[in-house]
Amino acid sequence: MFSILADIFTSKEAREILKNKFVLMIGDSVVRSCYKDLIKILQTDNHLHDHQLKAKGEISFENDTLLEGGSYGVMSNDVTYTEVREFKTNIHLVRFYFITRCYSDYLVSICEDIKDESEKPDVVIMNSGCWDITRYGPNSINDYKKNLPMGIFSLIRVLPSHTVFIWNTTLPLSKEVRGGFMIPEIYDKQSKLREDVLEANHYATKVMKEYKLDVLDLHYYFLNHIQRRAKDGIHWDATAHRRITNLILNHLCDVWDIKTPGRIIFKNNPKMMSLPENYEFFEEKENKANYAINNLPNDLTKKIDQMANSLENEISTEKSNINYNDAKRFKVNEYFATNLNNQSSSQSDFNKHPINIYNQLNYQAISQIAKNQLQNHLTQILTPVFEEKLMQSNLYSSHQQPNYHSANINSRQNNKRKFSYED
């Protein structure tokens, strides 16, 4: 299992990092849980309880205040639901806005609030995705792609230049989800919902890149921690949210150049998957194979030419209805001929003609092959046959001849491919 690349912070360290900072969090119920864990760690090292994660709209939670919406309004799972919470001390200010769409009149009103206030956010943490792509009609994805740039622009134009804006990607959903934004009318979308989340995350990342904003890819980090997902297939447990808080704090330390506690040591050059012993990359094998083919002995080269001509005559005799006027005589290419060895081989090594090889060839297919392609094909097929005889006759010494076995010359040579980490 992969570890999440974030250090572990205590409550004291979190308070010090966010001292005299205004953190603004905007998003759905998952972001609300992130808000709850953040104000929890600002007061104690304890984790949240399950009932605290499930609750919404409460008048007060861990010494925070419900400013509007929630229990003061209509408690529902409708797109009109709102909830604004705030945790405030002498040195900390954390505020949360619940939204169901990345750009709406309500988001514009949030931007107006930010603009009118004297205190500007030092950190903005935002996510919007699940509600956008499920609760706003059949064209939700296309509308999301139109709305997201406008929503982000509306926010950043009222934020000061020093504000750190972090976009959290939507966390992985289960195959079957229930509760939250899911209503019976959209259950038929479940099969495609996870694909829509991937598409939304991909597009959101591109938008943030255009605006030069930070992205915290929670979807990537938690793909290997789905055991922390709640039974509804949407939300996550207290351990997962503490890890998200650590990721946020670790990211802010990087931005503000604050030294992390160092409880987890990250290697600058992590060891990648090791290759098999004596592994040769595709290019190296190709070079060896080409070297071996281009250094065949003189008699072997001539024999291949003779067999090519013999095959041409045999085809011309048996397949008189096929036009072979352009295929007169097959010769090895010029580079092949200029790299011949001066070694000689006895004629007895080539007495046996491998007729069975030719009997298995598809003549109709051969008739469609160009001269050079057929010659190369014959070279690859016949080389192992003569190679074995030449090796048996001890014509090659180990220090003078290429190793044909390591070159792996055979008829399947074209099936080789480059190394992949899937191997």
C-alpha positions in Angstrom: 0.0 0.0 0.0 1.3 3.5 -0.8 1.8 6.0 1.9 0.3 9.5 1.8 3.1 12.0 1.2 2.5 14.3 4.2 4.2 14.8 7.5 2.3 14.3 10.8 1.4 17.4 12.7 0.3 17.8 16.3 -2.3 20.3 17.5 0.5 22.6 18.8 2.3 22.6 15.5 -1.0 23.2 13.6 -1.8 26.2 15.8 1.7 27.7 15.1 1.4 27.2 11.3 -2.0 28.9 11.2 -1.3 31.6 13.7 -2.8 34.9 12.7 -4.2 33.3 9.5 -7.7 33.4 8.0 -8.6 30.1 6.4 -11.6 30.1 4.1 -13.1 26.7 3.1 -15.7 26.4 0.3 -17.4 23.2 -0.8 -19.7 20.3 -0.1 -20.1 17.9 2.9 -16.7 16.4 2.4 -15.1 19.9 2.6 -17.3 20.5 5.7 -15.7 17.5 7.3 -12.3 18.8 6.4 -13.3 22.1 8.1 -14.4 20.2 11.2 -11.1 18.3 11.4 -9.1 21.4 10.9 -10.7 23.3 13.8 -10.4 20.1 15.9 -6.7 19.9 15.4 -6.4 23.6 16.3 -7.7 22.6 19.8 -6.7 19.0 20.5 -4.9 16.1 19.0 -8.0 13.9 19.1 -9.8 12.7 16.0 -13.4 13.4 15.1 -16.1 10.9 16.0 -18.4 9.3 13.4 -21.5 11.2 14.7 -19.6 14.5 14.3 -18.8 13.7 10.7 -22.4 12.8 9.9 -23.9 15.8 11.6 -24.7 19.0 9.7 -26.2 22.3 10.4 -25.6 22.1 14.2 -25.7 25.4 16.1 -22.3 24.9 17.5 -19.5 22.4 16.9 -16.2 22.4 18.9 -16.6 26.0 19.9 -17.5 27.3 16.4 -20.6 29.2 15.4 -23.3 28.7 12.8 -23.6 32.0 11.1 -26.5 31.2 8.7 -28.3 28.4 7.0 -28.2 24.9 8.6 -30.5 24.6 11.6 -31.5 28.3 11.1 -33.0 27.5 7.7 -34.4 24.4 6.0 -32.5 21.2 6.7 -32.6 19.3 3.4 -30.6 17.6 0.7 -31.7 20.1 -1.9 -29.4 22.3 -4.1 -30.7 25.3 -2.2 -29.3 24.2 1.1 -26.8 26.6 2.7 -24.6 26.5 5.7 -22.0 29.0 6.9 -19.8 28.2 9.9 -17.0 30.1 11.6 -14.3 29.2 14.2 -12.7 32.2 15.7 -10.1 32.8 18.4 -7.7 35.6 19.1 -5.2 34.2 16.7 -7.2 31.9 14.4 -10.1 32.4 12.0 -11.6 29.5 9.9 -14.8 29.9 8.0 -16.8 27.4 5.9 -19.4 28.0 3.1 -21.5 25.1 1.9 -22.1 25.2 -1.9 -23.6 22.9 -4.4 -22.3 24.5 -7.6 -18.9 25.9 -8.5 -20.5 29.1 -10.0 -23.9 30.5 -9.0 -25.5 33.6 -7.6 -24.7 32.3 -4.1 -21.0 32.1 -5.0 -21.2 35.6 -6.3 -22.6 36.7 -2.9 -19.7 35.0 -1.2 -17.3 36.9 -3.3 -19.1 40.1 -2.4 -18.7 39.2 1.3 -15.0 38.7 0.8 -14.7 42.0 -1.0 -16.5 44.0 1.7 -14.7 42.5 4.6 -11.5 44.2 5.9 -10.0 40.8 6.8 -9.0 38.9 3.7 -8.3 35.2 3.6 -4.7 34.0 3.8 -5.8 30.5 2.6 -8.7 29.4 0.4 -9.5 25.7 0.2 -12.2 24.8 -2.3 -13.8 21.8 -4.0 -17.0 21.4 -5.9 -17.8 18.5 -8.1 -20.3 15.8 -7.0 -23.3 18.1 -6.8 -22.4 19.9 -10.0 -22.3 16.7 -12.1 -25.4 15.0 -10.6 -28.0 17.5 -9.6 -28.2 20.0 -12.5 -29.7 18.2 -15.4 -28.5 15.9 -18.2 -25.8 18.4 -19.3 -24.2 18.7 -15.9 -20.7 17.9 -17.0 -20.7 20.5 -19.8 -22.3 23.1 -17.5 -19.5 22.3 -15.0 -16.9 23.0 -17.6 -18.5 26.3 -18.4 -19.1 27.3 -14.8 -15.8 26.4 -13.1 -13.6 29.0 -14.9 -16.1 31.7 -14.1 -16.4 30.6 -10.4 -12.6 30.6 -9.9 -12.2 34.0 -11.6 -14.9 35.5 -9.5 -13.0 34.4 -6.4 -9.5 35.3 -7.3 -10.4 38.8 -8.4 -11.5 39.6 -4.9 -8.5 37.9 -3.2 -5.2 39.6 -2.4 -2.1 38.4 -4.2 -0.7 36.7 -1.0 -3.6 34.4 -0.7 -2.8 30.7 -1.1 -5.6 29.1 -3.2 -5.8 25.3 -3.0 -8.2 23.3 -5.1 -8.9 19.8 -3.7 -9.8 17.2 -6.3 -13.0 15.2 -5.7 -12.3 12.1 -3.7 -12.9 8.6 -5.2 -16.5 7.4 -5.1 -17.7 3.8 -4.7 -19.5 1.9 -7.4 -22.7 2.2 -5.4 -23.3 5.5 -3.6 -26.3 6.5 -1.5 -27.3 9.5 0.6 -25.9 13.0 0.4 -26.4 14.4 -3.1 -27.8 11.1 -4.4 -31.5 11.0 -4.8 -33.7 8.3 -6.4 -34.1 10.2 -9.6 -30.4 10.0 -10.4 -29.6 6.4 -9.2 -29.4 5.4 -12.9 -26.3 7.6 -13.2 -24.3 5.6 -10.7 -22.6 3.4 -13.4 -21.1 6.5 -15.0 -20.6 8.7 -12.0 -17.0 7.6 -11.3 -16.1 8.3 -14.8 -17.7 11.8 -14.6 -15.7 12.4 -11.4 -12.4 11.6 -13.2 -13.4 13.9 -16.1 -14.3 16.7 -13.7 -11.0 16.3 -11.8 -9.0 16.3 -15.0 -10.7 19.5 -16.3 -10.5 21.2 -12.9 -6.8 20.6 -12.8 -6.4 22.2 -16.2 -8.3 25.2 -15.1 -6.2 25.6 -12.0 -3.1 25.3 -14.1 -4.3 28.1 -16.4 -4.9 30.4 -13.3 -1.6 29.3 -11.8 -3.3 27.9 -8.6 -2.4 25.0 -6.4 -4.0 21.6 -6.7 -4.1 19.0 -3.9 -4.9 15.8 -5.7 -6.9 14.0 -3.0 -8.3 11.6 -5.6 -4.8 10.3 -6.3 -3.8 10.1 -2.7 -6.8 8.1 -1.5 -7.2 5.6 -4.3 -5.1 3.2 -2.2 -7.0 4.0 1.0 -10.5 3.3 0.0 -10.9 1.2 3.2 -11.3 4.6 4.9 -14.3 5.4 2.9 -17.7 5.4 4.7 -20.5 2.9 3.9 -22.4 5.4 1.8 -19.6 5.4 -0.8 -19.2 9.2 -0.6 -17.8 10.3 2.7 -14.7 9.3 4.6 -13.8 8.4 8.2 -11.9 10.4 10.8 -8.5 8.9 10.0 -8.9 9.9 6.3 -9.8 13.5 7.3 -6.9 13.8 9.6 -4.6 12.7 6.7 -6.2 15.4 4.5 -5.5 18.0 7.3 -1.9 16.8 7.3 -1.7 17.1 3.6 -3.0 20.7 3.7 -0.6 21.7 6.5 2.3 20.0 4.7 1.4 21.9 1.6 1.2 25.2 3.4 4.6 24.6 5.0 6.0 24.1 1.5 4.4 27.4 0.3 5.4 29.4 3.3 8.8 27.8 3.7 8.1 26.4 7.2 10.1 23.4 8.3 7.9 20.4 8.8 8.2 18.2 12.0 10.2 15.5 10.2 8.3 12.6 11.6 8.1 11.1 8.1 11.3 11.2 6.0 10.9 11.6 2.3 13.6 10.5 -0.1 14.5 12.9 -2.8 15.2 10.1 -5.2 12.9 7.2 -4.3 13.9 3.9 -5.7 11.9 2.9 -8.7 10.9 -0.6 -9.7 14.1 -2.5 -10.3 14.7 -4.2 -13.6 15.4 -7.9 -14.0 19.1 -8.9 -13.9 20.8 -8.6 -17.3 17.8 -6.8 -18.7 18.3 -5.4 -22.2 16.2 -2.5 -23.4 14.5 -2.8 -26.8 17.0 -0.5 -28.5 20.0 -2.6 -27.3 18.4 -5.8 -28.5 17.7 -4.2 -31.9 21.3 -3.0 -32.2 22.7 -6.5 -31.4 20.3 -8.1 -33.8 21.3 -5.7 -36.6 25.0 -6.3 -35.9 24.5 -10.0 -36.1 22.6 -9.9 -39.4 25.0 -7.5 -40.9 28.0 -9.7 -40.1 27.0 -13.0 -41.5 29.7 -15.0 -43.2 30.2 -14.7 -47.0 29.0 -18.2 -47.8 25.9 -17.8 -45.7 25.0 -14.6 -47.5 25.4 -16.3 -50.9 23.3 -19.2 -49.7 20.5 -16.9 -48.7 20.6 -15.3 -52.1 20.5 -18.7 -53.8 17.5 -19.8 -51.8 15.7 -16.6 -52.5 16.2 -17.1 -56.2 15.2 -20.7 -55.9 12.0 -19.7 -54.1 11.3 -17.1 -56.8 11.6 -19.7 -59.5 9.5 -22.1 -57.6 6.7 -19.6 -57.2 6.9 -18.5 -60.8 6.5 -22.2 -61.9 3.7 -23.1 -59.6 1.8 -19.8 -59.7 1.9 -18.9 -63.4 -1.1 -16.6 -62.9 0.8 -14.2 -60.7 3.0 -11.6 -62.2 6.6 -11.7 -61.0 8.2 -9.7 -63.8 9.4 -7.1 -61.3 10.8 -9.7 -58.9 13.8 -11.0 -60.8 16.5 -11.7 -58.3 16.8 -11.0 -54.6 20.0 -9.6 -53.3 21.1 -8.7 -49.9 21.2 -4.9 -49.3 24.4 -2.9 -49.8 25.1 -2.4 -46.1 24.6 -6.1 -45.5 27.1 -7.0 -48.3 29.8 -4.6 -47.1 30.0 -6.1 -43.7 30.7 -9.7 -44.6 33.2 -11.7 -42.6 36.2 -13.3 -44.4 35.4 -16.6 -42.8 34.7 -19.5 -45.1 32.4 -22.4 -44.5 32.4 -25.9 -46.0 29.9 -26.7 -48.7 28.8 -29.7 -46.7 27.2 -27.4 -44.1 24.6 -26.3 -46.6 23.8 -29.6 -48.4 20.4 -29.9 -46.8 17.9 -27.5 -48.3 15.2 -26.6 -45.6 12.3 -27.2 -48.0 9.8 -27.5 -45.1 10.2 -23.9 -44.3 9.1 -22.8 -47.8 6.3 -25.3 -47.8 4.8 -23.5 -44.8 4.9 -20.1 -46.4 1.9 -18.4 -47.8 2.8 -17.8 -51.4 -0.2 -15.5 -52.1 1.0 -13.3 -49.2 4.6 -13.4 -50.4 3.5 -12.2 -53.8 2.4 -8.9 -52.2 5.7 -8.2 -50.5 8.2 -5.9 -52.0 11.7 -7.2 -52.9 13.6 -5.8 -49.9 10.9 -6.8 -47.5 10.9 -10.4 -48.7 14.7 -10.6 -48.6 14.7 -9.4 -45.0 12.0 -11.9 -44.1 14.0 -14.7 -45.6 17.1 -13.6 -43.8 15.4 -13.7 -40.5 13.9 -17.2 -41.2 17.0 -18.8 -42.6 19.6 -17.4 -40.3 18.9 -19.6 -37.3 19.0 -22.7 -39.6 22.4 -22.0 -40.9 23.6 -20.5 -37.7 23.1 -23.8 -35.9 25.2 -25.7 -38.6 27.9 -23.0 -38.5 28.1 -23.2 -34.7 28.4 -27.0 -34.9 31.3 -26.7 -37.4 33.1 -24.4 -34.9 33.6 -21.8 -37.6 33.2 -19.0 -35.1 35.5 -18.3 -32.1 33.9 -16.6 -29.1 36.2 -13.6 -29.4 35.6 -13.0 -33.1 31.9 -13.6 -33.8 28.8 -12.1 -32.4 26.6 -14.1 -30.1 23.6 -15.0 -32.2 21.7 -16.5 -29.3 22.0 -13.2 -27.3 20.9 -11.4 -30.4 17.7 -13.5 -30.4 17.2 -13.5 -34.2 14.0 -15.2 -35.0 10.8 -14.8 -36.9 9.1 -13.2 -34.0 11.6 -10.3 -33.8 9.0 -7.7 -34.8 6.9 -8.6 -31.7 9.4 -7.0 -29.3 8.4 -3.9 -27.5 9.9 -1.5 -25.1 10.0 -2.1 -21.4 7.0 -1.0 -19.4 6.4 -0.9 -15.6 3.5 -3.3 -16.3 6.0 -6.1 -17.2 
